[in-house]
């Protein structure tokens, strides 16, 4: 027997769920936000980086007290071999407050508290075991021995939406549509981080790496500077990882010992080590986003785009939470929660989130299946720079000769052209 009934129940207090709860509470709706962690954010991990336009969309002018780490003003793309590296180092001081590094345990707790302050009922430490379904309509949730009824349920469970899968509302996540991420967090004094990255307090660096860091497995490494810590990690495509037969823990261990990266974390105290699935199937793997009495948002819906040089998911999660809340508010006003009415949710998402996902629908396939992207090209980049800077007493060569010597016999020109064209179309 159901003990209570609410207008909306949201499963998961990540950024999508808390964003939806915040907006609904602000609209004066009865909303319950339920999370399996003892506190929101306790079980969440990410690199991580948040683009702040989404926060501004959620709470215009009211996010100044958010526990953001450092404003990203420096972007580094690094190509690595076993011992060497070549970096494209970009400083973008003109892009004011475009993005910040974040630690999800802190940020998620803050966002959930904002939803609670607005009037949402937060229930942490509770696992949703299933959905109440009556006459084909989702009518609430089951948690332990309790049942909570609702006019609408929003699933923001994260990358592994077991509740929605068990209810038959979406298909099980396909292994080929997820990547595996491993992350270390090293505690370092703020001044040490400032010195190592040649920056000042409050300003930070985002680094993405390819090459030796992933041992030929499709994927790459990341490094983000926080106020008093550094997030360092690795993301690998599951299919490519399986074919490589390499233990991921060994690949991650070698990553942090690479001379190009080890110098940044030297002397740091390891305070966190975690692993997580990441949705990367993109537009082609999107589930049904709405059903009678039900919506799905954020990572649970696979709303992530990886273009190699940028990885976006948190901003899309917040936007999907806003869209879900607006749709729920309209449904409550109209007194209808049918699938046909809730289709408005997808219409709202098409303005940007789904538009981006469709634009880059081939990015995952390109990144995961371009043969030379994670091996040959990083090696060529390092070899090229090695030749350019080499002074050994032999006659110097002009740049065209160096380029030819670097490439000839290692990679057919046709392959390079094909990868460039395909990459331009996909990314």
C-alpha positions, 0 to 999 in steps of 0.5 A: 500500500502506498503511504503518500502521494507527491506530484513528482518523485526524482530518482538520483540527486546528481546534477540532473536530478537536483536541477529538476528538483530545484526548478520544480520546488521554485515553481511551488510543486510537491517534489521528492528528491531521493538518492542512494548515497548517505549524502548527495554526491557521495557516490558521484565522480567525474573529471571534472569540469562544468560549463557555467552557462548551464548554471546561469540558465538554472539559477540566473545570478544566484550561483556565486556561492557554488563550490566551484574549484578553479576557473579554466583559463588554460587548455592543454592538448598533449600527445605522448610517447613512452618518454616524451610529449608534445603539447598544444598550450592555449591560454584563453583569458578572454573567456570569462567564467566559461567553465570551472573545475569541480569536485562532484562530492562537494558540488552535488551536495550544494546543488541538492541543498539548493533544491531543499532550500527551495522546498524539495523534500530530500531523502538520502540513503534510500535505494529505489528498488522499482517503479509502481506501474498501474495500467501501463502508467508509472505511478510511483516508486518502491523503496524497501518496504515502502511505496511512494506514489507520484503523478510523475517520476523522473529518472536521473539515476546516472549512467546505469539506470537499473530502475528504468531498465527493470521496469522495461521502460528502456533497453539495458545499456549496451557495453559498446555505448559506454567507456570506463573512467579511472580517476585519482585525486592528489592533494597538494598545497594551493601554492604548489599547484599555482607554481607548477601550472604557472598560475594564480589562485582561482585560475586553473588548467584543463588537460586532455592527453592521447598516445602512450597514456592509453597504450593504444586503447581508444580513449585518453587521459585528463588532468584538472587543477582544483583549489588544493588538489589535482584530478588525474585520470584515464578514460577507455572505450570498453570494446577497445579495452577488451580487445587489448587484454590489458589490465586497466589498473596497470594502464592507470598506474603507468599513466601517473608515472609518465614523466610528462604527468608525474611531475604535476602530482609529485609529492601529492597525497592520494586522497581518492581513487575511483572508477566509473562508467561514462555514456558515450554512445551519443545520439544513436544510443538515446533511449525513449526519453518519456513514457506515461508518467515518466521522464529520463534525464542526464547520464541515465539518458546518455546525454554526453558528447566527447569530441576528443578536445572537449567532453560535455555531460554535466551542462547537458544534465543540468539542461535536461533537468530544467527541461524535465522540470518545465515539462512536469510543471506544465503537466501538473498544470494541465492535469495530464501525464500521458506519453503524448503530453510528455513528448514536450520534454523532447521538444524542449531538449531539441533546442540545444541538447539533442541538437548537439547530440545529433550534430556529433552523432558520429564522434564516438565512432570516429574516436573509437575506431580511427586506427592511428588516432591513439598510436601513430599520430601521437608518435609522429607529432613527437618525432616531428618536434624531435627532428625540429629541435635536434642539433647534433653536428650534422647538416640542418634540414629544412622543414619540408624535408623533416616532415617527409622524413617523419611520415614516409614509410610510417603512414600512407598519405591517403590514410591521413587524408581520410582521417582528416576528412572523417574527423572534420565531418564527425567532430 
